[in-house]
Amino acid sequence: QESFASVQLRQGANIGFGAGHNHNLSTASTPFFWVTNVDLEFEPDTLTTLLHTAQQDMLRATMAHDSHAVQAQEVAAWECRQKPYEHPKDYHPVTGATDWCSSACVLFSTKALKSVKGYEPLLFLYGEDVELSYRLRDRGYVLRYVPQATVWHFTYEEAAQIKPQQFLGSTLANVLIRCRYGRKHEVIQGFMMFLGFTHIVVGNSTASKLTGLRGTLSSEKVVK
């Protein structure tokens, strides 16, 4: 605790991943807002590397604005690289620009995050980071992947492991995001994909996996 300005621990009902972080965001007054999962271990330089990258990006954007040059796009989020299995995603090999940031471990600009009112609280779990990324990019912000800042994420026993509850939750979130942002044919494709995946998984499930499926479907809320 002596290493930090302050430490606060709050306990309450499980209101969902995004809504929980939104509650913390409402009290944040620092320039940066760090979101991380609990099943992570950090390298000694994870946070310092991430902060240095973020501060340099903010400095460049400020200098471009002050010099009245072509305004550099502000960066809203800086995502860590996960080990031992790197998160499958596309990103620019030089700039690190990416279409979306996983919220397993990501540093946000507090100003940028508050400008879009944080996460979509109706997405209880899975997909809320993708949906948030869409809104940040729509506001003109850039999202960055920072492979030099690494964390150990102990969520998979092997590469490409499929966990039924996570798989179905992510697929359902995909459909809900398509309903909000997609074209008509993309929405239809999403529902067909979800029904097909549900049939495959349920058809090969054990009783415990079916229980997990029911829990996923009952906990998810439809995005209006």
Backbone as JSON, one array per atom type, in Angstrom:
{
  "sequence": "QESFASVQLRQGANIGFGAGHNHNLSTASTPFFWVTNVDLEFEPDTLTTLLHTAQQDMLRATMAHDSHAVQAQEVAAWECRQKPYEHPKDYHPVTGATDWCSSACVLFSTKALKSVKGYEPLLFLYGEDVELSYRLRDRGYVLRYVPQATVWHFTYEEAAQIKPQQFLGSTLANVLIRCRYGRKHEVIQGFMMFLGFTHIVVGNSTASKLTGLRGTLSSEKVVK",
  "N": [[0.82, -1.2, 0.0], [2.05, 1.2, 0.57], [3.32, 1.83, -1.76], [1.54, 3.03, -3.41], [-0.68, 5.78, -4.21], [-3.15, 5.61, -3.0], [-5.26, 3.03, -1.73], [-8.2, 1.29, -2.31], [-10.83, -0.87, -1.47], [-13.73, -2.2, -2.65], [-16.81, -3.82, -2.15], [-19.59, -5.6, -3.48], [-22.72, -6.43, -5.12], [-22.66, -8.69, -7.95], [-22.56, -7.03, -10.75], [-21.81, -7.26, -13.31], [-19.13, -7.28, -15.76], [-18.5, -4.91, -17.32], [-20.21, -2.95, -16.16], [-19.29, -2.95, -13.55], [-16.69, -1.9, -13.83], [-17.4, 0.57, -14.83], [-18.48, 1.73, -12.58], [-16.2, 2.14, -11.01], [-14.9, 3.88, -12.75], [-16.46, 6.15, -12.55], [-15.55, 7.39, -10.29], [-12.99, 8.06, -10.84], [-10.18, 10.19, -11.19], [-7.74, 10.46, -12.23], [-5.27, 10.69, -14.92], [-5.11, 8.31, -16.32], [-6.74, 5.1, -16.67], [-6.85, 1.94, -15.5], [-7.69, -1.27, -16.55], [-8.06, -4.59, -15.6], [-7.94, -8.18, -15.56], [-8.47, -10.62, -12.9], [-7.02, -12.95, -12.91], [-4.29, -12.71, -13.6], [-0.72, -12.31, -13.97], [1.88, -9.96, -13.59], [4.71, -8.7, -15.41], [7.84, -7.32, -14.17], [8.17, -4.83, -15.44], [5.78, -4.25, -16.68], [3.65, -2.32, -16.2], [5.1, 0.1, -16.14], [6.17, 0.17, -18.72], [3.83, 0.29, -20.24], [2.7, 2.7, -19.3], [4.72, 4.54, -20.03], [4.59, 4.38, -22.84], [1.96, 5.31, -23.23], [2.11, 7.92, -22.18], [3.97, 9.09, -23.93], [2.5, 8.99, -26.31], [0.39, 10.72, -25.67], [1.81, 13.08, -25.29], [2.8, 13.58, -27.88], [0.4, 14.02, -29.25], [-0.49, 16.33, -27.96], [1.59, 18.18, -28.59], [1.31, 18.31, -31.36], [-1.18, 19.5, -31.52], [-0.71, 21.97, -30.25], [1.12, 23.15, -31.99], [-0.38, 23.69, -34.13], [-0.3, 22.01, -36.25], [-1.11, 19.33, -38.57], [-3.57, 17.7, -36.95], [-2.75, 15.18, -34.72], [-4.14, 11.98, -34.26], [-5.71, 11.18, -31.23], [-4.76, 8.71, -28.85], [-6.66, 6.26, -27.29], [-6.55, 3.89, -25.87], [-4.38, 1.36, -24.57], [-3.23, -1.75, -25.03], [-2.1, -4.7, -23.35], [0.2, -7.38, -24.18], [-0.62, -10.81, -24.09], [0.58, -13.69, -22.34], [0.88, -17.22, -21.72], [-0.23, -17.57, -24.23], [-0.72, -15.67, -26.93], [-3.15, -13.18, -27.55], [-5.33, -13.69, -30.24], [-5.23, -11.46, -32.8], [-5.43, -8.75, -35.16], [-3.0, -6.29, -35.83], [-1.24, -3.23, -36.5], [2.08, -3.63, -37.52], [4.03, -1.72, -36.97], [2.98, 0.7, -35.81], [1.22, -0.36, -33.98], [-1.48, 0.02, -34.04], [-4.84, -1.02, -33.72], [-8.01, -2.71, -34.3], [-9.63, -3.29, -32.13], [-9.5, -3.5, -28.55], [-8.68, -5.92, -26.2], [-10.07, -6.32, -22.97], [-8.79, -7.7, -21.01], [-6.38, -6.87, -20.01], [-5.76, -3.65, -20.04], [-4.88, -0.26, -20.59], [-6.49, 2.79, -20.24], [-7.13, 6.07, -21.57], [-8.47, 8.23, -19.33], [-10.06, 10.44, -19.9], [-10.88, 9.92, -22.54], [-12.29, 7.52, -22.18], [-14.36, 8.32, -20.47], [-15.65, 10.05, -22.19], [-17.15, 8.49, -23.87], [-18.8, 7.34, -22.12], [-17.98, 5.0, -20.9], [-18.14, 1.4, -20.53], [-20.65, -0.66, -22.2], [-23.28, -1.33, -20.21], [-25.26, -3.25, -20.49], [-24.21, -5.48, -21.64], [-23.32, -8.19, -20.05], [-21.15, -9.97, -19.69], [-18.38, -10.75, -21.69], [-17.61, -9.58, -24.91], [-18.04, -6.91, -24.33], [-15.76, -5.37, -24.46], [-15.14, -5.25, -27.17], [-17.38, -3.88, -28.19], [-17.1, -1.44, -26.83], [-14.7, -0.59, -27.97], [-15.5, -0.08, -30.59], [-17.08, 2.23, -30.24], [-15.21, 4.06, -29.25], [-13.44, 4.29, -31.43], [-15.23, 5.33, -33.24], [-15.47, 7.88, -32.25], [-13.16, 8.95, -33.14], [-10.81, 8.21, -31.95], [-7.68, 6.42, -31.55], [-6.68, 3.03, -31.13], [-4.29, 1.1, -29.4], [-2.04, -1.64, -29.57], [0.31, -3.0, -27.42], [2.93, -4.78, -27.59], [5.3, -4.96, -26.17], [4.7, -4.68, -23.53], [3.92, -7.01, -21.3], [1.8, -9.61, -19.97], [1.05, -12.43, -17.9], [-1.49, -14.58, -18.53], [-3.58, -16.67, -17.02], [-5.7, -18.46, -18.2], [-6.23, -20.37, -20.05], [-5.68, -23.85, -20.6], [-4.36, -24.95, -22.69], [-3.22, -24.08, -26.01], [-5.64, -22.54, -28.15], [-7.79, -23.61, -26.8], [-11.18, -24.49, -26.24], [-13.72, -23.24, -24.33], [-16.86, -24.02, -23.28], [-18.81, -22.2, -22.05], [-17.6, -19.68, -22.26], [-17.22, -19.62, -25.02], [-19.85, -19.72, -26.08], [-20.91, -17.46, -24.83], [-19.35, -15.41, -25.95], [-20.04, -15.71, -28.61], [-22.77, -15.1, -28.53], [-22.59, -12.42, -27.74], [-21.4, -11.43, -30.03], [-23.56, -11.6, -31.81], [-25.35, -9.77, -30.63], [-23.9, -7.38, -30.85], [-23.8, -7.19, -33.61], [-26.5, -6.74, -34.04], [-26.77, -4.15, -33.13], [-24.91, -2.63, -34.63], [-24.6, -3.74, -37.16], [-25.31, -4.47, -40.69], [-28.39, -5.55, -42.27], [-28.08, -8.14, -43.42], [-25.83, -8.98, -42.08], [-26.71, -9.17, -39.48], [-28.54, -11.28, -39.72], [-26.79, -13.32, -40.5], [-25.34, -13.48, -38.14], [-27.21, -14.5, -36.25], [-27.71, -17.01, -37.43], [-25.19, -18.14, -37.24], [-24.87, -18.23, -34.43], [-26.97, -19.98, -33.67], [-26.18, -22.26, -35.03], [-23.67, -22.83, -33.83], [-24.52, -23.21, -31.22], [-26.05, -25.51, -31.5], [-24.07, -27.36, -32.24], [-22.33, -27.37, -30.0], [-24.08, -28.0, -27.87], [-25.0, -30.44, -28.77], [-22.84, -32.06, -28.34], [-22.32, -31.95, -25.67], [-21.67, -32.48, -22.2], [-23.55, -33.04, -19.18], [-22.69, -31.12, -17.39], [-21.69, -29.14, -19.05], [-24.0, -28.31, -20.3], [-25.27, -27.12, -18.18], [-23.56, -24.97, -17.81], [-24.1, -23.63, -20.2], [-26.79, -22.86, -19.83], [-26.42, -21.08, -17.72], [-24.92, -19.09, -18.96], [-26.69, -18.11, -20.95], [-28.77, -17.18, -19.36], [-27.58, -15.15, -17.92], [-26.81, -13.25, -19.76], [-27.84, -10.17, -21.24], [-30.16, -8.63, -23.38], [-29.14, -6.3, -25.8], [-30.44, -3.15, -26.25]],
  "CA": [[0.0, 0.0, 0.0], [2.92, 2.37, 0.61], [3.78, 2.11, -3.11], [0.46, 3.65, -4.16], [-1.24, 6.98, -3.6], [-4.2, 5.13, -2.12], [-5.83, 1.72, -2.06], [-9.59, 1.15, -1.85], [-11.46, -2.14, -1.8], [-15.18, -2.09, -2.56], [-17.51, -5.08, -2.37], [-21.01, -5.42, -3.76], [-23.32, -7.45, -5.98], [-22.04, -8.86, -9.25], [-23.37, -6.29, -11.71], [-21.25, -7.47, -14.63], [-17.77, -6.78, -15.97], [-18.48, -3.52, -17.75], [-20.87, -2.08, -15.18], [-18.4, -2.83, -12.4], [-15.62, -0.95, -14.15], [-18.01, 1.89, -14.95], [-18.61, 2.28, -11.23], [-14.88, 2.67, -10.65], [-14.62, 5.03, -13.63], [-17.2, 7.34, -12.08], [-14.8, 8.01, -9.19], [-11.61, 8.26, -11.29], [-9.78, 11.57, -11.49], [-6.37, 10.38, -12.75], [-5.25, 10.73, -16.4], [-5.22, 6.97, -16.89], [-7.64, 4.19, -15.99], [-6.34, 0.61, -15.83], [-8.64, -2.38, -16.4], [-7.33, -5.85, -15.65], [-8.55, -9.37, -14.97], [-7.86, -11.03, -11.63], [-6.18, -14.14, -13.12], [-3.1, -12.26, -14.33], [0.52, -11.94, -13.29], [2.55, -8.92, -14.36], [6.17, -8.62, -15.44], [8.26, -6.15, -13.38], [8.09, -3.58, -16.19], [4.53, -4.19, -17.45], [2.94, -1.05, -16.06], [5.97, 1.21, -16.52], [6.24, 0.18, -20.18], [2.54, 0.74, -20.73], [2.57, 4.11, -18.97], [5.65, 5.31, -20.85], [4.01, 4.43, -24.19], [0.78, 6.17, -23.19], [2.54, 9.3, -21.96], [4.58, 9.56, -25.17], [1.42, 9.23, -27.28], [-0.33, 11.93, -25.26], [2.7, 14.21, -25.53], [2.82, 13.84, -29.32], [-0.89, 14.61, -29.63], [-0.52, 17.7, -27.42], [2.51, 19.0, -29.37], [0.71, 18.53, -32.68], [-2.28, 20.45, -31.33], [-0.15, 23.27, -29.91], [1.84, 23.71, -33.14], [-1.38, 23.88, -35.18], [-0.02, 21.12, -37.37], [-2.21, 18.39, -38.79], [-3.8, 17.14, -35.62], [-2.55, 13.75, -34.56], [-5.25, 11.32, -33.59], [-5.43, 10.8, -29.85], [-4.87, 7.3, -28.52], [-7.58, 6.09, -26.15], [-6.33, 2.65, -25.12], [-3.12, 0.66, -24.79], [-3.48, -3.13, -24.59], [-0.95, -5.56, -23.1], [0.29, -8.7, -24.84], [-0.84, -11.89, -23.14], [1.38, -14.9, -22.42], [1.71, -17.86, -22.75], [-0.91, -17.62, -25.52], [-1.04, -14.31, -27.35], [-4.53, -13.01, -28.02], [-5.35, -13.61, -31.71], [-5.81, -10.21, -33.29], [-4.65, -8.02, -36.16], [-2.55, -4.96, -35.44], [-0.19, -2.7, -37.37], [3.35, -4.07, -36.94], [4.87, -0.59, -36.59], [2.28, 1.62, -34.9], [0.43, -1.09, -32.99], [-2.91, 0.35, -34.16], [-5.68, -2.21, -33.83], [-9.44, -2.39, -34.39], [-10.27, -3.39, -30.82], [-8.61, -3.86, -27.45], [-9.19, -6.81, -25.17], [-10.04, -5.7, -21.64], [-8.13, -8.55, -20.02], [-5.41, -5.95, -19.38], [-5.68, -2.5, -20.94], [-4.81, 1.06, -19.98], [-7.3, 3.75, -20.98], [-7.19, 7.49, -21.26], [-9.7, 8.45, -18.57], [-10.87, 11.41, -20.63], [-11.49, 9.25, -23.69], [-13.26, 6.53, -21.7], [-15.55, 9.03, -19.97], [-16.33, 10.72, -23.31], [-18.11, 7.54, -24.46], [-19.55, 6.83, -20.97], [-17.51, 3.69, -20.46], [-18.64, 0.16, -21.14], [-22.08, -0.89, -22.33], [-23.62, -2.15, -19.05], [-26.2, -4.32, -20.83], [-23.42, -6.68, -21.93], [-22.9, -8.62, -18.72], [-19.82, -10.58, -19.76], [-17.94, -11.06, -23.05], [-17.99, -8.68, -26.0], [-18.15, -5.5, -23.94], [-14.54, -4.67, -24.88], [-15.27, -5.0, -28.61], [-18.39, -2.84, -28.36], [-16.49, -0.19, -26.38], [-13.69, -0.21, -28.97], [-16.21, 0.51, -31.73], [-17.5, 3.59, -29.91], [-14.02, 4.9, -29.15], [-12.96, 4.56, -32.78], [-16.22, 6.21, -33.88], [-15.17, 9.23, -31.78], [-11.92, 9.4, -33.75], [-9.65, 7.77, -31.18], [-6.88, 5.28, -32.0], [-6.43, 2.0, -30.13], [-2.94, 0.56, -29.63], [-1.56, -2.88, -28.97], [1.69, -2.75, -26.98], [3.48, -6.12, -27.32], [6.43, -4.89, -25.24], [4.13, -4.76, -22.18], [3.37, -8.36, -21.29], [1.22, -10.18, -18.76], [0.74, -13.85, -17.94], [-2.94, -14.74, -18.33], [-3.8, -18.1, -16.77], [-7.11, -18.73, -18.48], [-6.32, -21.54, -20.92], [-4.76, -24.94, -20.3], [-3.62, -25.22, -23.92], [-3.54, -23.13, -27.08], [-6.89, -22.74, -28.89], [-8.76, -24.34, -25.99], [-12.55, -23.98, -26.32], [-14.49, -23.4, -23.11], [-18.24, -23.84, -23.77], [-19.5, -21.01, -21.57], [-16.97, -18.51, -22.88], [-17.45, -19.69, -26.46], [-21.22, -19.33, -26.37], [-21.09, -16.07, -24.4], [-18.72, -14.55, -26.94], [-20.83, -15.79, -29.83], [-23.99, -14.33, -28.3], [-22.21, -11.01, -27.77], [-21.19, -11.12, -31.44], [-24.87, -11.37, -32.4], [-25.91, -8.53, -30.08], [-23.17, -6.25, -31.45], [-24.28, -7.1, -34.99], [-27.84, -6.14, -34.01], [-26.64, -2.71, -32.91], [-24.06, -1.93, -35.6], [-24.48, -4.42, -38.44], [-26.33, -4.41, -41.72], [-29.42, -6.58, -42.1], [-27.56, -9.48, -43.73], [-24.86, -9.34, -41.04], [-27.5, -9.59, -38.32], [-29.07, -12.62, -40.02], [-25.65, -14.23, -40.43], [-24.99, -13.65, -36.74], [-28.16, -15.42, -35.63], [-27.48, -18.34, -37.98], [-23.94, -18.61, -36.65], [-25.1, -18.56, -33.03], [-27.8, -21.18, -33.59], [-25.36, -23.38, -35.48], [-22.69, -23.15, -32.8], [-25.24, -23.74, -30.07], [-26.42, -26.9, -31.82], [-22.86, -28.19, -32.22], [-21.83, -27.49, -28.64], [-25.06, -28.72, -27.06], [-25.07, -31.8, -29.25], [-21.69, -32.82, -27.87], [-22.05, -31.51, -24.32], [-22.01, -33.26, -21.02], [-24.55, -32.34, -18.35], [-22.09, -29.93, -16.78], [-21.58, -28.1, -20.06], [-25.34, -27.77, -20.5], [-25.5, -26.21, -17.06], [-22.83, -23.75, -18.13], [-24.82, -22.94, -21.26], [-27.96, -22.19, -19.24], [-25.95, -19.94, -16.94], [-24.51, -18.04, -19.89], [-27.85, -17.5, -21.59], [-29.59, -16.48, -18.38], [-26.87, -13.98, -17.41], [-26.69, -12.25, -20.8], [-29.0, -9.29, -21.4], [-30.28, -8.17, -24.76], [-28.82, -4.89, -26.01], [-31.54, -2.44, -26.91]],
  "C": [[0.87, 1.26, 0.0], [3.39, 2.77, -0.77], [2.74, 2.85, -3.94], [-0.06, 4.87, -3.42], [-2.35, 6.61, -2.63], [-4.68, 3.77, -2.61], [-7.23, 1.64, -1.48], [-10.14, -0.19, -2.32], [-12.96, -2.01, -1.57], [-15.8, -3.45, -2.89], [-18.99, -4.81, -2.6], [-21.52, -6.56, -4.62], [-22.58, -7.52, -7.31], [-22.93, -8.22, -10.31], [-22.83, -6.43, -13.13], [-19.91, -6.79, -14.79], [-17.75, -5.29, -16.29], [-19.08, -2.57, -16.73], [-20.0, -1.89, -13.95], [-17.28, -1.84, -12.64], [-16.17, 0.46, -14.34], [-18.18, 2.55, -13.58], [-17.28, 2.87, -10.77], [-14.54, 3.92, -11.47], [-15.29, 6.3, -13.13], [-16.46, 8.07, -10.97], [-13.37, 8.39, -9.61], [-11.34, 9.72, -11.62], [-8.36, 11.62, -12.05], [-6.39, 10.39, -14.28], [-5.49, 9.38, -17.03], [-6.09, 6.08, -16.0], [-7.28, 2.77, -16.44], [-7.39, -0.45, -15.54], [-7.86, -3.68, -16.54], [-8.14, -6.98, -15.03], [-7.81, -9.77, -13.7], [-6.91, -12.21, -11.81], [-4.95, -13.82, -13.96], [-1.9, -12.13, -13.4], [1.27, -10.98, -14.19], [4.07, -9.11, -14.34], [6.57, -7.38, -14.63], [8.09, -4.82, -14.1], [6.79, -3.43, -16.97], [3.91, -2.8, -17.39], [3.81, 0.13, -16.47], [6.09, 1.32, -18.05], [4.95, 0.72, -20.78], [2.35, 2.24, -20.5], [3.49, 4.98, -19.82], [5.11, 5.47, -22.27], [2.83, 5.4, -24.23], [1.17, 7.64, -23.04], [3.18, 9.89, -23.21], [3.52, 9.85, -26.22], [0.67, 10.5, -26.94], [0.51, 13.18, -25.53], [2.73, 14.58, -27.01], [1.51, 14.49, -29.77], [-0.99, 16.06, -29.16], [0.37, 18.63, -28.23], [1.95, 19.29, -30.75], [-0.41, 19.55, -32.59], [-1.74, 21.86, -31.09], [0.54, 23.94, -31.09], [0.92, 23.99, -34.32], [-1.05, 23.08, -36.44], [-1.24, 20.23, -37.59], [-2.39, 17.61, -37.49], [-3.62, 15.64, -35.61], [-3.74, 13.15, -33.83], [-4.84, 10.91, -32.18], [-5.62, 9.31, -29.67], [-5.72, 7.18, -27.26], [-7.24, 4.89, -25.29], [-5.03, 2.0, -25.54], [-3.25, -0.74, -24.18], [-2.18, -3.91, -24.42], [-0.99, -6.81, -23.97], [0.18, -9.78, -23.78], [0.11, -13.06, -23.41], [0.73, -15.94, -21.51], [1.06, -17.92, -24.13], [-1.35, -16.21, -25.89], [-2.45, -14.25, -27.9], [-4.52, -12.87, -29.54], [-6.01, -12.34, -32.2], [-4.87, -9.61, -34.32], [-4.24, -6.68, -35.57], [-1.41, -4.53, -36.35], [1.17, -3.03, -36.76], [4.26, -2.93, -36.48], [4.2, 0.28, -35.54], [1.53, 0.92, -33.78], [-1.06, -0.79, -33.06], [-3.72, -0.92, -34.4], [-7.15, -1.81, -33.82], [-10.14, -2.46, -33.04], [-9.24, -3.85, -29.8], [-9.32, -4.81, -26.49], [-9.07, -6.13, -23.81], [-9.48, -6.64, -20.58], [-7.07, -7.75, -19.28], [-5.17, -4.79, -20.34], [-5.67, -1.21, -20.13], [-5.59, 2.03, -20.86], [-6.91, 5.18, -20.63], [-8.52, 7.73, -20.56], [-10.63, 9.41, -19.31], [-11.6, 10.75, -21.79], [-12.58, 8.28, -23.24], [-14.52, 7.21, -21.19], [-16.32, 9.7, -21.1], [-17.34, 9.81, -23.99], [-18.94, 6.84, -23.37], [-19.22, 5.38, -20.62], [-18.11, 2.53, -21.21], [-20.16, 0.17, -21.27], [-22.52, -1.82, -21.2], [-24.58, -3.3, -19.35], [-25.49, -5.59, -21.29], [-22.79, -7.14, -20.62], [-21.48, -9.15, -18.71], [-19.57, -11.04, -21.19], [-18.5, -10.07, -24.07], [-18.06, -7.22, -25.64], [-16.91, -4.7, -24.36], [-14.58, -4.35, -26.37], [-16.24, -3.84, -28.85], [-17.84, -1.48, -27.95], [-15.47, 0.31, -27.41], [-14.35, 0.45, -30.18], [-16.58, 1.97, -31.44], [-16.31, 4.54, -29.78], [-13.49, 5.26, -30.53], [-13.92, 5.48, -33.52], [-16.01, 7.66, -33.46], [-13.85, 9.76, -32.33], [-10.66, 8.97, -33.01], [-8.96, 6.58, -31.85], [-6.71, 4.32, -30.83], [-5.09, 1.34, -30.45], [-2.72, -0.74, -28.89], [-0.09, -2.67, -28.65], [2.33, -4.08, -26.62], [4.67, -6.12, -26.37], [5.97, -4.98, -23.77], [3.38, -6.08, -22.07], [2.81, -8.75, -19.92], [1.01, -11.68, -18.98], [-0.73, -14.01, -17.58], [-3.25, -16.23, -18.22], [-5.27, -18.45, -16.93], [-7.31, -19.94, -19.37], [-5.29, -22.59, -20.51], [-3.89, -25.29, -21.49], [-4.05, -24.21, -24.96], [-4.83, -23.54, -27.79], [-7.91, -23.58, -28.12], [-10.14, -23.68, -26.1], [-13.27, -24.29, -25.01], [-15.94, -23.06, -23.45], [-18.91, -22.55, -23.33], [-18.92, -19.75, -22.19], [-17.27, -18.47, -24.38], [-18.86, -19.21, -26.81], [-21.5, -17.89, -25.95], [-20.52, -15.1, -25.41], [-19.52, -14.54, -28.23], [-22.13, -15.01, -29.7], [-23.7, -12.83, -28.34], [-21.98, -10.54, -29.21], [-22.53, -10.8, -32.11], [-25.45, -10.04, -31.92], [-25.22, -7.3, -30.67], [-23.58, -6.08, -32.9], [-25.66, -6.44, -35.04], [-27.76, -4.62, -33.85], [-25.94, -2.01, -34.06], [-24.09, -2.51, -37.01], [-25.57, -4.11, -39.44], [-27.27, -5.6, -41.56], [-28.85, -7.98, -42.34], [-26.53, -9.94, -42.7], [-25.56, -9.79, -39.76], [-28.03, -11.01, -38.53], [-27.95, -13.65, -39.94], [-25.27, -14.52, -38.98], [-25.9, -14.64, -36.03], [-27.96, -16.84, -36.14], [-26.22, -18.96, -37.38], [-24.15, -19.05, -35.2], [-25.91, -19.84, -32.88], [-27.02, -22.41, -34.01], [-24.36, -23.8, -34.44], [-23.35, -23.75, -31.58], [-25.6, -25.2, -30.29], [-25.22, -27.82, -31.72], [-22.4, -28.43, -30.79], [-22.78, -28.31, -27.78], [-25.12, -30.18, -27.48], [-23.96, -32.68, -28.74], [-21.37, -32.53, -26.41], [-22.34, -32.6, -23.3], [-23.03, -32.47, -20.22], [-23.97, -31.08, -17.76], [-21.97, -28.8, -17.78], [-22.95, -27.49, -20.36], [-25.7, -26.8, -19.39], [-24.79, -24.89, -17.3], [-23.51, -22.94, -19.21], [-26.02, -22.18, -20.7], [-27.53, -20.95, -18.45], [-25.56, -18.78, -17.82], [-25.71, -17.32, -20.46], [-28.7, -16.72, -20.61], [-28.93, -15.21, -17.89], [-26.75, -12.89, -18.46], [-27.97, -11.45, -20.92], [-29.01, -8.74, -22.82], [-29.98, -6.67, -24.84], [-29.94, -4.23, -26.78], [-30.98, -1.44, -27.9]]
}
